[in-house]
Amino acid sequence: MTAKIPDDDYKSFHERPHPAILVTVEDSVSREQGLAISRSMQEYLEAAEDTNDMRPLWLKFAAIETARVHFLQPSFAPTDRQFLGELIRRVPATCRLSLIPSFDFKVRQWPKRRTKAAAAGKPLAGHVPRSSGRIGTYPPPDASMLPLKFRFFACEEAMQEAYELGTMFDRWPFYGFDKDDLKSSSDKLVSGFSTRYPYLAEVDKLIGGKLTSVITALGDAPHQPAFELRRFWMSVARGGVRSWEGLADDLLDVIADGKGDPLRFHEEPEKTTTGTARLYSPDRKSVTKPSTFRTRYKMSSTPVLTPSHARGMVVED
């Protein structure tokens, strides 16, 4: 039988970071189902034997009646992989297992935006850290939720790069830029991509150059449907690194189809007519302030009293 957590330690585990085992129930469950899952885990822990490496076990419900809850089991659990695998198989729901070196209950239960999070990876060589606390950035993702090859991205500097690039291209195509300007700006960004965004450049290599491929393709065909365009760049701005490759493929397929944006009303028409030539004329005064009004309708500078006006007037003695 595994040892129970003392009352003092049980309280302190809610207040300070500590090594722990995290079991995440990803399915949406009711309150009764959640209690049954917790009870089955506790029964299995009570039947197990103590080992050298024992840690507190946290049970996380991603959606228990629309709420996210972290629940600490009253007994320690061994870190043996075979034992934990059997524990997961006993749970009648989809679960994910993680060994957390520093579990902070308050941070995970009540996450806050724009807080300084511990960097999960060391800064890349030659990278100069930017000033922290930039307004509008999103918190770094949980390193334990990322694949091993992407865990270096779980830091504040990487999120600042992603937010800067995503919000910039969220306004694509840039207002006042013609096709040559857009092509030039995309080529310039791709050529200096590794210098300006070292973290994003590392991710770009891991996903087969999809980030720079999208930027280059947008320079060649800037006007694309808003849904696929904004969906990809909003994911970039929020640091959703796991979905970038799939969303980039979708956007590149749309660009390859050549349909373009049917609602690009901001683009000047290619064929010039008499009306558009006058509208886009450099002489804007003739459009905004017509000078033909006074010449077309003759206006007298002094009023004239006509006999019809005089007959309508009443004279009082």
Order of alpha helices (4+ residues) and beta strands (2+ residues): alpha-beta-alpha-beta-beta-alpha-beta-alpha-alpha-alpha-alpha-alpha-alpha-alpha-alpha-alpha-alpha-alpha-alpha
